[in-house]
């Protein structure tokens, strides 16, 4: 038993000694490597292998060549004219608001423009600027202004009706510039159907006007 214990102690001592030697040797090798690195020099071995010129044409030069060719044969001028006409057409007659019909019955509803902040807004120091749950209604401080009268500018009955209404005429279809000249008053267009989508308008003519702290929307059957 004593012999066995002595053998274990000896093995432990030898293993500790070998670890110490490894650490010392590791440090010495690292020092030697650092010394060798300081002696490393970079040499220029010159050019190796074959070099080739770029065979592909410059994409910029290719584009310029095509533009010059298009200018000579009149294609460029034709494209510019077509583009100008398309832009002019969109300005004079914007894309109609989709899925808007003529009102078959009158209906009315209100819209609450109040906004409620879902999360707390803080500054860079963590100080609360707007607590969660804060509700703001712009109509408490601001006025909506003139009523908005939405009509189909291609429908003569709606155009005639709108001229007798107080407010700003907004088209969902038609040519606002032509009606501006005809009616001698500003005519606007519901670009992208922003008003119709926001206020759930499905038919025209329709009127949007302020009613207290709410907005009143009416679709009118003529």
C-alpha positions, 0 to 999 in steps of 0.5 A: 500500500505504501509502495502504491502511494509512493508511486502515485506521488512520484507520477504526480510530481513528474507530471507537474514537472513536465507541465512546468517544462512545457510552459517554459519551453512555450515561452522560449519558443514564443520569444524566439518566434518574435525574434525571427519575425523581426528579421523577416524582409519582403522581397520583390520577385517581379512579375510571374505568369502571362498578362492580358489586356481587357478584351471587353468593351467599356459598358459606358462607351457602349451605352454612349455609342448606342445613344449616338446611333439612336440620335442619328437615326431619330430613335432617341427623339422619338423615345423622348417625345413618347416619354413626354406625352406619357407624362403629360397624359398622366398629369392631365388625366391621372389614373382613376381611383379603382372600384368607385361607383356612382352612389345608388343610395345615400349613406353617412358615417363619422371618422375619428382621427384620434391617434393612440400611442401604443408604446412609451416614447423616451429621449436619449436619457430615458426620460418619458416624452409621450407615455403609452396610451396617450391619445391625440386628436388633431381636430382639437387644435386644427380645423379641417378647412373647406369640405371636400367634394369627391365626384367623377369628373366624367359624369355631367350630373355629378359635375353640375351638382358639385358646382352648387356645393361649397368646398373643394372639388376632388375628382376620382376620375377625369381631367382636373385641368379641363374642369378647372378651366370649365368651372373657373375654380380649382379642381383636384384629384384623389391621387392613388385613392388616398382619400377614398381608401382612408375614409372607406368611400365606395361611391361618389358623389361624396362629401367630407367635412368636419363635425365637432371633433370628428369628420362626417363622410356622406355618399349622396344619391343624386 
